[in-house]
Amino acid sequence: MPSVANDTIPSATSPAPPKVPALDNTFGAIQLGTFVGLIVYGITLHQYYRYNRSYPGDSRVLKGLVFVVVLLETWTTVLSMHTCYYYLTTNYFHPEVLENGVWSLNLLPVSSAVVMLAAQSFFARRVWILGRGFRPLVIVVSMLCLAEFAFFAGKAASTEAFTQYSFAKFSHYTWLVSTGFTLAMAADWVLMFVLIYILHSNRTGFQSTDSMIDLMILYTVNTGVLTGIVDLLSVIFAFYAPQHLIYIALGIVGKKLYATTLLAALNSRNSLKTHGHQKSPYGNSMSREPVSTRNGHRFESTHQSDETSPAVFQLKVVGAGGRPSAGSASDYMRKEDNIHDIV
């Protein structure tokens, strides 16, 4: 009868356990990207809660867009967590599995591409409304966004990921991923610089309006630079180190930043409202404020908007006797009329 020792203790002739390769710059990077992505996802949920509490009167289209973005962010979070669990827990003792892809990792570019397209569409609409002269450029940016979506969610990323089962084979197609990141970065930076130019060119010289414009420029720079830097790093690692998976980790974080920047822009309306206007340029109400007196004229600005059309700031120039001054209004209304509502 065999002893207990023979049943529980492996003999000297037992095969050695398989050697597990170093995972620091591959699945270790994906795990770190998932951890950071979870932090950003928590910030997104907090912003979504604030948005629902602060802006219940927003249009159904905008609310639907935000809901879809948050829902997709939840889905991409589940995909990235499943990827880590599959490789590092379920198959921890099967290193040969590390060479092959898994369905959750393959589907990650699809969901991320939809989030990117939704967020970029929102900011492209902002440029479309603010600067009519830049509408041809918005069309070009829209084409870049659609091409970017095709690279990430179409044949470039998804189909090749499912057909090339091993990472070694798919490494020859990482240039498609880097191209998608390049298109996303180009669209983000173009939108950011155009928005900054439009906002800066519409400075009126009145403190309340210029303070609001300065804040809008600050929000635009903060959100655009952050996503642009992460996309640039993703391009560099996908192009120069395709054998590593650092570009995937950066992609997990970068795509979640799009949802965060979208909600940050929407939630910034209350902050803008406290700097000189009873309603920010993103709001849906009407407010009137007295402006300074110059050369015997009193200036009053009116902000009006509704759910379907952009709000317009109009400047009324009143003479010393309380009568409208016809000749002076055109000098000051030109820039003030270009500040439109976005939402």
Residue, then its C-alpha position, 0 to 999 in steps of 0.5 A: m500500500p503506497s505511503v502518504a509521503n509518496d502521494t503528497i511529496p513529488s519524487a526527484t524525477s518529477p518534471a520541474p515547473p514551467k519557467v514563467p517569463a518576466l512580466d514587468n513590461t508586459f502584463g505587469a504594465i497592463q495591471l498597473g494601467t488597470f489600477v490607474g484606470l480604476i482610479v480615473y474611472g472612480i473620478t468619472l463616476h464622481q463627476y457623473y454623480r455631480y452632473n446628474r445632481s447639478y444639471p437636471g435640465d440638460s437636453r435628453v440628447l446630452k444626457g444620453l451621450v453622457f450615459v452612454v459614455v459612462l456605460l462604455e467606461t464601465w464595460t472597458t473597466v470590466l474588460s481590463m480587469h478580466t484581462c488581468y484576472y485571466y492572465l495573472t490568476t486563472n492561468y498563473f501556472h500556464p505560461e504558454v497562455l501568455e503568448n496568446g490573446v484573450w477576448s476581453l483584451n481584443l474587445l478593449p479597442v472597440s469600446s475605447a474607440v466609441v468613448m473617444l469618438a463621443a468625447q471628440s464629437f462633443f468638442a468638435r461641436r463646440v468649435w462648430i458653434l463657436g467659430r463658423g469660419f473654422r467649420p471646414l477644419v471641423i470637417v477635417v477633424s471629423m474625418l480624422c476621428l472617423a479614421e481613428f475609430a476605424f483603426f481602433a474598432g475596425k479591421a486595424a485593431s479588432t479583426e487583426a487581434f482576433t485573427q493573429y492569436s499570438f502577441a508575436k504575430f500581432s506585433h507586426y500590426t502594432w503600427l496600425v495601433s500607433t496610427g490610431f493613436t496618432l490620429a487621435m492626438a492630431a484631432d485633440w490638438v487641433l481642437m484644443f488650439v482652435l478653441i484657444y484661438i477662438l476664445h482668445s480672439n473674443r476677449t472684449g475688454f470687460q472684466s467679467t467676460d474676459s475672466m470667464i474666457d480665461l477660465m474656459i481657455l484654462y479648462t481647454v488647455n488642461t483637458g487637451v494637453l492631458t489626453g494629448i500627452v498620453d496619446l503621444l506616449s502610446v504612439i512612442f511605445a507602440f512604434y519603438a517597443p511593440q514587443h512590450l505591452i506598455y502601449i496597451a497600459l497607456g491606452i487603458v488610461g488614456k481612453k478613460l481620460y476622454a470621459t473624464t474631460l467630457l464630464a469636466a467640461l460639462n461640470s465646469r459650468n457652475s464654476l464659470k457662472t461664479h465668475g461674472h455671469q449668473k449663468s455660464p456660457y454652457g447654461n440654458s438661462m437668461s441673465r442681465e448684468p451692468v457693465s462699466t461706463r465709458n465715455g459717458h455711455r453705460f454698457e449692459s450685456t444680455h445672455q440668452s439661450d434655450e435648449t435648441s439654439p446657442a446662447v448669444f451675448q448681446l451688448k447694449v450701449v446706453g447714452a448718458g440720458g438713458r437712450p440707446s447710443a446707435g453709433s457706439a454699439s457696433d464697436y463693442m458688440r462685434k466680439e461679444d456676439n461671438i460668445h455662444d452657448i455650447v450645450 
